[in-house]
Structure formats: structure tokens, C-alpha cells
Amino acid sequence: MNKKLLALYSLKFNPFLPDIPVSALFVTPAIESFCWRMQNQVGEGGFAMVNGQPGTGKSAALRILVDQLADLRDASVGVLTRPQASVADFYRELGDLFQVALTPHNRWNGAKALRNKWQAQIEASLYRPVLIVDEAQEMKTAVLCELRLLSSTDLDSRSILSVVLAGDSRLTDRLHHQDLLPIASRIRTRLRTESATSVQLNDCLAHLLEKAGSLRLMTPAVQTALCEHAAGNLRLLMHMANELLAEAVHRQADQIDEKLFFDTFDIKAAVKAAKRTKS
């Protein structure tokens, strides 16, 4: 972390960046309910979905979920990092995540090896393995179908894997496609992230400042102004707040106040207007 932040504001971390500690993330009642339901579902398997518009907190919700599932004894959680991969690469990554030696060109043998590994875990513990897929709207239809077939056994009567698909509205649209309706019908638990009210954004901002160790970093008026200008988008709120923090460090300001807020965003508006005039 930038040492100037520590020196000026006694911050433990920059509260406006995506990589803040999981323990500092703001847990809404909706996320808390979803995580509780998932902790129960992990014992039974099946599909779940997190969806919402960009910047509404899907990735944060997944980080909180992974952290809470990690507290479950003997639970095995894998996070798919390349949702856009082909079927062969999909199997390669599954083998790496769940420590199963696979030969991707032999799909039947790969599916058998994964099933055997998962069934052995189920027999030895209370939990099914968990696969989390962020940006799932990027997954190829063939991969999604392969995942559905891979996750159940005994004529589809027994789930041996818990799958969390997360994505924007394109994921919801894709699951309405005829080829993917079998997956849509299997989704048991859902979390929809939505645009937040100014009050909700303010609660989140205050929470982050408290966790970072500097409630006085911003004046209440600046916090209110930020939340009103963020258009309900959490990501936009964080970007604006981070711009203010950077400008405060540059000016060696004791606190982010209304003057700094208007100076920062008036300058940016003027620069954008100048660029439009030149073009």
C-alpha cells in the first residue's frame, strides 16, 4: 500500500480498491441470506446463481461466499478462472482445481475420474465439492451442458457437485435458450444484485472507512455527495472515492472535504469538455 496513505490518514488499506480484505467487505442482508442458504445447499449439491448488472457487487458477494465456505470443515471449493475455455481446457482446469490427473482428449475417462474423486469426498465428509464460475455468461454452451451432465449421477437423481454461476444479465438471457433450459430448471438458490439506494451506498462507504481505520477520512457532506452521484452503482462509487483519495494525497490535505470534492470533479468535467471541443 502507498506509504503516504498510512502517514496521512492512518489507513490500514485503501478501502476503495477491489482487493480489500474479505473481512472488510460490506455484507448486506441479501448476501448474508444467500451465503447461509449456500452453506446448507453444499451438503446436497445442485446449481445456484448470482446475477446483476456490472458494478452492483457480484464479485464481492462471491468473495464473501468463498470465505464462508472455507470455514466448513472438509468442504472443497474451486474457482474457475477461464469460463470462456473450450471443453478440453475446461477439463484441464477442473483436474487442476480438484487434483485429478486427466487426459482431456478422453472425455469419458476424465468425467469418470472426477466423479470418483467427488463421490469419495462425499462419502468421507458432509459436503459436496463446490465449483464457482464468475463471468459465467462467457461460458460456451457445450461447456455448460458438460458441466450439467458432470454434476449429477444415478439417472440425474443425485447431485455430486455444487455449482455457483455468476454473471450479468447476459447469463440470464442465455439460460432461456432451449439448449440451456435444463440448467435453468436446476438453479435452487439465487442472489440478484441490484442498484443501491443512496442510503445503502452510504452505509457501505461508512463500513469501509471504519474497517480501514479512518472514519474521519471524508466529511459527512462528501460521503453524501458521492453516494448521490454514484447512480446506485457500487463500482462507480469506489472509483470516485479513490479519485478523491488520490487528489487528497497529492494536495497533502488533512481530510477530504467539499472543496476538494468540487475541485476534483469540476477539473475533470472541464477537461472532458475541452476534449469534446477539440474533436
Kinemage of the C-alpha trace (Angstrom):
@kinemage 1
@onewidth
@group {chain A} dominant
@subgroup {mainchain}
@vectorlist {calphas} color= white
{ca met a 1} P 0.000 0.000 0.000
{ca asn a 2} L 1.139 3.586 -0.677
{ca lys a 3} L 3.001 4.730 2.428
{ca lys a 4} L 1.564 8.228 2.058
{ca leu a 5} L -1.883 6.819 2.826
{ca leu a 6} L -0.598 5.363 6.075
{ca ala a 7} L 1.226 8.539 7.034
{ca leu a 8} L -1.557 10.977 6.193
{ca tyr a 9} L -4.702 9.103 7.147
{ca ser a 10} L -3.603 6.101 9.255
{ca leu a 11} L -5.351 3.764 6.837
{ca lys a 12} L -4.841 0.019 7.189
{ca phe a 13} L -5.577 -0.355 3.459
{ca asn a 14} L -7.112 1.605 0.612
{ca pro a 15} L -10.845 0.969 1.152
{ca phe a 16} L -11.748 1.908 -2.430
{ca leu a 17} L -9.797 -0.768 -4.310
{ca pro a 18} L -11.253 -4.166 -5.317
{ca asp a 19} L -8.636 -6.191 -3.410
{ca ile a 20} L -9.568 -5.111 0.117
{ca pro a 21} L -9.554 -7.905 2.740
{ca val a 22} L -12.641 -10.111 2.634
{ca ser a 23} L -13.228 -9.358 6.308
{ca ala a 24} L -13.708 -5.678 5.380
{ca leu a 25} L -16.353 -6.258 2.704
{ca phe a 26} L -19.844 -4.963 3.396
{ca val a 27} L -22.264 -7.866 3.907
{ca thr a 28} L -25.818 -6.896 3.027
{ca pro a 29} L -28.795 -8.864 4.394
{ca ala a 30} L -29.328 -10.331 0.899
{ca ile a 31} L -25.730 -11.601 0.717
{ca glu a 32} L -25.907 -12.939 4.259
{ca ser a 33} L -29.079 -14.858 3.415
{ca phe a 34} L -27.585 -16.221 0.185
{ca cys a 35} L -24.420 -17.436 1.932
{ca trp a 36} L -26.466 -19.125 4.662
{ca arg a 37} L -28.581 -20.918 2.060
{ca met a 38} L -25.471 -21.982 0.160
{ca gln a 39} L -23.867 -23.418 3.272
{ca asn a 40} L -26.894 -25.665 3.557
{ca gln a 41} L -27.011 -26.456 -0.154
{ca val a 42} L -23.372 -27.573 -0.194
{ca gly a 43} L -24.490 -30.641 1.717
{ca glu a 44} L -26.953 -31.512 -1.037
{ca gly a 45} L -25.394 -30.223 -4.269
{ca gly a 46} L -27.047 -28.524 -7.216
{ca phe a 47} L -26.874 -25.211 -9.046
{ca ala a 48} L -27.028 -21.646 -7.717
{ca met a 49} L -26.805 -18.299 -9.482
{ca val a 50} L -25.618 -14.770 -8.722
{ca asn a 51} L -26.639 -12.228 -11.337
{ca gly a 52} L -26.907 -8.482 -11.710
{ca gln a 53} L -25.680 -5.502 -13.679
{ca pro a 54} L -21.944 -4.637 -13.704
{ca gly a 55} L -20.761 -2.812 -10.606
{ca thr a 56} L -23.546 -3.989 -8.289
{ca gly a 57} L -21.418 -6.265 -6.094
{ca lys a 58} L -21.420 -9.750 -7.667
{ca ser a 59} L -17.681 -10.328 -7.273
{ca ala a 60} L -17.740 -9.103 -3.682
{ca ala a 61} L -20.610 -11.491 -2.937
{ca leu a 62} L -18.590 -14.377 -4.399
{ca arg a 63} L -15.539 -13.464 -2.300
{ca ile a 64} L -17.679 -13.455 0.835
{ca leu a 65} L -19.215 -16.795 -0.142
{ca val a 66} L -15.834 -18.439 -0.792
{ca asp a 67} L -14.562 -17.147 2.552
{ca gln a 68} L -17.554 -18.540 4.440
{ca leu a 69} L -17.462 -21.890 2.654
{ca ala a 70} L -13.771 -22.182 3.526
{ca asp a 71} L -14.815 -22.286 7.178
{ca leu a 72} L -16.760 -25.504 6.556
{ca arg a 73} L -14.666 -28.454 7.577
{ca asp a 74} L -13.752 -30.747 4.650
{ca ala a 75} L -15.503 -28.508 2.100
{ca ser a 76} L -13.610 -28.327 -1.202
{ca val a 77} L -14.061 -25.111 -3.206
{ca gly a 78} L -12.705 -24.496 -6.699
{ca val a 79} L -12.945 -21.206 -8.612
{ca leu a 80} L -12.958 -21.496 -12.403
{ca thr a 81} L -10.721 -18.773 -13.825
{ca arg a 82} L -11.284 -19.286 -17.576
{ca pro a 83} L -15.034 -19.528 -18.190
{ca gln a 84} L -14.514 -18.873 -21.909
{ca ala a 85} L -12.416 -22.043 -22.323
{ca ser a 86} L -13.139 -24.939 -24.659
{ca val a 87} L -14.410 -28.253 -23.302
{ca ala a 88} L -10.874 -29.706 -23.323
{ca asp a 89} L -9.441 -26.748 -21.367
{ca phe a 90} L -12.452 -26.865 -19.053
{ca tyr a 91} L -11.480 -30.424 -18.104
{ca arg a 92} L -7.853 -29.428 -17.724
{ca glu a 93} L -8.789 -26.714 -15.227
{ca leu a 94} L -11.176 -28.984 -13.323
{ca gly a 95} L -8.404 -31.546 -12.996
{ca asp a 96} L -6.077 -28.882 -11.634
{ca leu a 97} L -8.676 -27.477 -9.218
{ca phe a 98} L -9.649 -30.833 -7.757
{ca gln a 99} L -6.248 -32.513 -8.095
{ca val a 100} L -7.285 -35.201 -10.535
{ca ala a 101} L -4.933 -36.318 -13.315
{ca leu a 102} L -6.952 -36.010 -16.526
{ca thr a 103} L -6.392 -36.667 -20.200
{ca pro a 104} L -8.616 -34.008 -21.844
{ca his a 105} L -8.780 -35.879 -25.162
{ca asn a 106} L -10.501 -38.764 -23.328
{ca arg a 107} L -13.620 -37.021 -22.035
{ca trp a 108} L -15.280 -40.197 -20.778
{ca asn a 109} L -12.298 -41.137 -18.648
{ca gly a 110} L -11.974 -37.563 -17.366
{ca ala a 111} L -15.609 -37.429 -16.295
{ca lys a 112} L -15.257 -40.801 -14.589
{ca ala a 113} L -12.131 -39.735 -12.685
{ca leu a 114} L -13.765 -36.516 -11.480
{ca arg a 115} L -16.944 -38.298 -10.424
{ca asn a 116} L -14.938 -40.882 -8.498
{ca lys a 117} L -12.992 -38.133 -6.717
{ca trp a 118} L -16.142 -36.219 -5.801
{ca gln a 119} L -18.024 -39.298 -4.657
{ca ala a 120} L -15.076 -40.285 -2.451
{ca gln a 121} L -15.184 -36.829 -0.851
{ca ile a 122} L -18.940 -37.065 -0.290
{ca glu a 123} L -18.543 -40.420 1.450
{ca ala a 124} L -15.769 -39.034 3.666
{ca ser a 125} L -17.461 -35.754 4.644
{ca leu a 126} L -20.790 -33.942 4.872
{ca tyr a 127} L -20.221 -31.704 1.863
{ca arg a 128} L -20.244 -31.833 -1.901
{ca pro a 129} L -17.375 -30.168 -3.738
{ca val a 130} L -18.148 -26.611 -4.885
{ca leu a 131} L -17.316 -25.033 -8.241
{ca ile a 132} L -17.683 -21.247 -8.568
{ca val a 133} L -17.763 -19.677 -12.032
{ca asp a 134} L -17.536 -15.893 -12.310
{ca glu a 135} L -18.384 -14.238 -15.640
{ca ala a 136} L -20.371 -17.377 -16.473
{ca gln a 137} L -22.090 -15.583 -19.366
{ca glu a 138} L -18.816 -16.191 -21.244
{ca met a 139} L -19.097 -19.994 -20.988
{ca lys a 140} L -19.658 -21.886 -24.194
{ca thr a 141} L -22.959 -23.754 -24.449
{ca ala a 142} L -21.126 -27.069 -24.853
{ca val a 143} L -19.183 -26.439 -21.621
{ca leu a 144} L -22.319 -25.542 -19.671
{ca cys a 145} L -24.014 -28.716 -20.913
{ca glu a 146} L -20.927 -30.750 -19.996
{ca leu a 147} L -20.977 -29.230 -16.514
{ca arg a 148} L -24.623 -30.157 -16.053
{ca leu a 149} L -24.025 -33.769 -17.061
{ca leu a 150} L -20.889 -33.974 -14.943
{ca ser a 151} L -22.535 -32.688 -11.761
{ca ser a 152} L -25.090 -35.459 -11.263
{ca thr a 153} L -25.310 -39.235 -11.262
{ca asp a 154} L -27.777 -42.105 -10.750
{ca leu a 155} L -30.030 -41.041 -13.621
{ca asp a 156} L -29.864 -37.407 -12.500
{ca ser a 157} L -31.281 -38.244 -9.073
{ca arg a 158} L -28.116 -37.413 -7.122
{ca ser a 159} L -26.074 -34.210 -7.256
{ca ile a 160} L -22.376 -34.740 -6.609
{ca leu a 161} L -21.279 -31.129 -7.150
{ca ser a 162} L -22.470 -27.689 -6.082
{ca val a 163} L -22.119 -25.104 -8.852
{ca val a 164} L -22.434 -21.316 -8.468
{ca leu a 165} L -22.807 -19.452 -11.760
{ca ala a 166} L -22.281 -15.688 -11.577
{ca gly a 167} L -22.762 -13.195 -14.372
{ca asp a 168} L -24.609 -10.185 -15.713
{ca ser a 169} L -27.971 -10.083 -17.466
{ca arg a 170} L -26.492 -11.921 -20.465
{ca leu a 171} L -26.267 -15.055 -18.305
{ca thr a 172} L -29.979 -14.890 -17.536
{ca asp a 173} L -30.745 -14.398 -21.218
{ca arg a 174} L -28.554 -17.325 -22.209
{ca leu a 175} L -30.237 -19.680 -19.750
{ca his a 176} L -33.512 -19.030 -21.574
{ca his a 177} L -32.036 -20.702 -24.642
{ca gln a 178} L -33.562 -24.089 -25.377
{ca asp a 179} L -30.236 -25.927 -25.006
{ca leu a 180} L -29.672 -24.465 -21.527
{ca leu a 181} L -33.174 -24.760 -20.065
{ca pro a 182} L -32.130 -27.945 -18.195
{ca ile a 183} L -29.609 -25.841 -16.247
{ca ala a 184} L -32.072 -23.008 -15.609
{ca ser a 185} L -34.529 -25.517 -14.135
{ca arg a 186} L -31.860 -26.818 -11.734
{ca ile a 187} L -30.999 -23.477 -10.105
{ca arg a 188} L -32.070 -23.779 -6.489
{ca thr a 189} L -30.577 -20.711 -4.851
{ca arg a 190} L -30.379 -17.208 -6.325
{ca leu a 191} L -28.909 -13.839 -5.461
{ca arg a 192} L -29.712 -10.838 -7.611
{ca thr a 193} L -27.511 -7.806 -7.027
{ca glu a 194} L -29.274 -4.547 -7.831
{ca ser a 195} L -28.628 -0.829 -7.955
{ca ala a 196} L -28.331 0.506 -4.430
{ca thr a 197} L -30.074 3.478 -2.876
{ca ser a 198} L -28.034 6.440 -1.652
{ca val a 199} L -28.643 5.284 1.923
{ca gln a 200} L -27.354 1.785 1.141
{ca leu a 201} L -24.266 3.191 -0.560
{ca asn a 202} L -23.663 5.475 2.405
{ca asp a 203} L -23.879 2.519 4.798
{ca cys a 204} L -21.336 0.629 2.678
{ca leu a 205} L -18.991 3.621 2.480
{ca ala a 206} L -19.131 4.210 6.240
{ca his a 207} L -18.462 0.499 6.835
{ca leu a 208} L -15.384 0.548 4.586
{ca leu a 209} L -13.985 3.670 6.228
{ca glu a 210} L -14.441 2.118 9.660
{ca lys a 211} L -12.745 -1.138 8.626
{ca ala a 212} L -9.881 0.794 7.031
{ca gly a 213} L -9.398 2.671 10.297
{ca ser a 214} L -10.290 6.240 9.349
{ca leu a 215} L -13.909 7.280 9.825
{ca arg a 216} L -12.846 10.927 9.514
{ca leu a 217} L -11.239 10.490 6.098
{ca met a 218} L -14.244 12.197 4.492
{ca thr a 219} L -16.691 14.731 5.790
{ca pro a 220} L -20.319 13.558 6.032
{ca ala a 221} L -21.253 16.018 3.282
{ca val a 222} L -18.724 14.474 0.878
{ca gln a 223} L -19.948 10.975 1.681
{ca thr a 224} L -23.497 12.053 0.910
{ca ala a 225} L -22.459 13.771 -2.330
{ca leu a 226} L -20.528 10.716 -3.510
{ca cys a 227} L -23.454 8.402 -2.866
{ca glu a 228} L -25.885 10.705 -4.657
{ca his a 229} L -23.632 10.964 -7.723
{ca ala a 230} L -22.858 7.224 -7.980
{ca ala a 231} L -26.178 6.413 -9.705
{ca gly a 232} L -26.701 3.423 -7.442
{ca asn a 233} L -23.532 1.729 -8.739
{ca leu a 234} L -21.105 0.491 -6.102
{ca arg a 235} L -18.169 0.280 -8.500
{ca leu a 236} L -18.677 3.865 -9.655
{ca leu a 237} L -18.818 4.978 -6.024
{ca met a 238} L -15.467 3.296 -5.321
{ca his a 239} L -13.863 4.810 -8.435
{ca met a 240} L -14.978 8.312 -7.472
{ca ala a 241} L -13.871 7.882 -3.875
{ca asn a 242} L -10.481 6.598 -4.985
{ca glu a 243} L -10.027 9.633 -7.260
{ca leu a 244} L -10.734 11.889 -4.296
{ca leu a 245} L -8.283 9.984 -2.125
{ca ala a 246} L -5.549 10.275 -4.751
{ca glu a 247} L -6.162 14.025 -5.064
{ca ala a 248} L -6.148 14.400 -1.274
{ca val a 249} L -2.767 12.661 -1.090
{ca his a 250} L -1.453 14.872 -3.899
{ca arg a 251} L -2.531 18.012 -2.040
{ca gln a 252} L -1.471 16.682 1.361
{ca ala a 253} L -4.976 17.517 2.589
{ca asp a 254} L -5.898 16.685 6.166
{ca gln a 255} L -9.359 15.488 5.121
{ca ile a 256} L -11.476 15.038 2.020
{ca asp a 257} L -13.916 17.922 2.250
{ca glu a 258} L -16.482 19.597 -0.010
{ca lys a 259} L -13.946 21.955 -1.586
{ca leu a 260} L -11.735 19.041 -2.616
{ca phe a 261} L -14.778 17.211 -3.975
{ca phe a 262} L -15.893 20.109 -6.192
{ca asp a 263} L -12.343 20.997 -7.253
{ca thr a 264} L -11.596 17.403 -8.291
{ca phe a 265} L -14.706 16.736 -10.315
{ca asp a 266} L -15.025 20.264 -11.737
{ca ile a 267} L -11.494 19.882 -13.151
{ca lys a 268} L -12.350 16.533 -14.703
{ca ala a 269} L -15.539 17.934 -16.194
{ca ala a 270} L -13.601 20.847 -17.667
{ca val a 271} L -11.010 18.507 -19.214
{ca lys a 272} L -13.729 16.373 -20.793
{ca ala a 273} L -15.453 19.463 -22.173
{ca ala a 274} L -12.167 20.696 -23.654
{ca lys a 275} L -11.602 17.322 -25.361
{ca arg a 276} L -15.106 17.398 -26.841
{ca thr a 277} L -14.477 20.934 -28.169
{ca lys a 278} L -11.224 19.888 -29.868
{ca ser a 279} L -12.841 16.872 -31.505
